[in-house]
Amino acid sequence: MFDTKVIAIIVQVLLIAGAINWGLVAYNGTDAVQLITGGGDIEKVVKMVVAAAGLYSAYSLYAMYNQ
């Protein structure tokens, strides 16, 4: 369905967005995901997708160094 390059780009975009969100939370307490989604279940889904991207990235890094 998706080429590995496309998946890598999607993962990187999600990780960058997550990092920016965490930076905003640390800087002034603003949670951009909550502001954009209005909170609730959709906020949890977005954050779980970002977490899954982080796990995928960690696995990819591990696999790359253990070839």
C-alpha positions as CSV (number, residue, x, y, z in Angstrom):
1,M,0.0,0.0,0.0
2,F,2.6,2.5,1.1
3,D,6.3,2.6,0.0
4,T,8.8,2.7,2.9
5,K,9.9,6.2,1.8
6,V,6.3,7.5,2.2
7,I,6.0,5.8,5.6
8,A,9.3,7.3,6.7
9,I,8.1,10.8,5.7
10,I,4.8,10.4,7.5
11,V,6.6,9.2,10.6
12,Q,9.0,12.1,10.5
13,V,6.2,14.7,10.1
14,L,4.4,13.2,13.0
15,L,7.5,13.2,15.2
16,I,8.3,16.8,14.3
17,A,4.7,17.8,15.1
18,G,4.9,15.9,18.4
19,A,8.2,17.5,19.3
20,I,6.8,21.0,18.6
21,N,3.7,20.2,20.7
22,W,5.9,19.0,23.6
23,G,8.0,22.2,23.2
24,L,4.9,24.3,23.5
25,V,3.7,22.4,26.5
26,A,7.1,22.9,28.2
27,Y,7.4,26.6,27.2
28,N,4.0,27.9,28.1
29,G,1.6,25.0,28.9
30,T,-0.2,25.2,25.5
31,D,-1.2,21.8,24.1
32,A,-1.6,22.4,20.4
33,V,-3.3,19.0,19.9
34,Q,-5.9,19.8,22.4
35,L,-6.5,23.2,20.9
36,I,-6.8,21.9,17.4
37,T,-8.9,18.8,18.2
38,G,-11.0,20.3,21.1
39,G,-10.0,17.5,23.4
40,G,-11.8,14.2,24.0
41,D,-11.2,11.0,22.2
42,I,-9.9,12.5,19.0
43,E,-7.1,14.1,21.0
44,K,-6.2,10.7,22.4
45,V,-6.2,9.1,19.0
46,V,-3.8,11.8,17.6
47,K,-1.5,11.4,20.5
48,M,-1.5,7.6,20.1
49,V,-0.7,7.9,16.4
50,V,2.3,10.1,17.3
51,A,3.4,7.6,19.9
52,A,3.1,4.8,17.4
53,A,5.3,6.9,15.0
54,G,7.9,7.2,17.7
55,L,7.8,3.4,18.3
56,Y,8.1,2.7,14.6
57,S,11.1,5.2,14.4
58,A,12.8,3.5,17.4
59,Y,12.3,0.1,15.8
60,S,13.6,1.3,12.5
61,L,16.7,2.7,14.1
62,Y,17.3,-0.5,16.1
63,A,16.9,-2.6,12.9
64,M,19.2,-0.4,10.9
65,Y,22.0,-0.8,13.5
66,N,21.5,-4.5,13.9
67,Q,21.8,-5.6,10.3
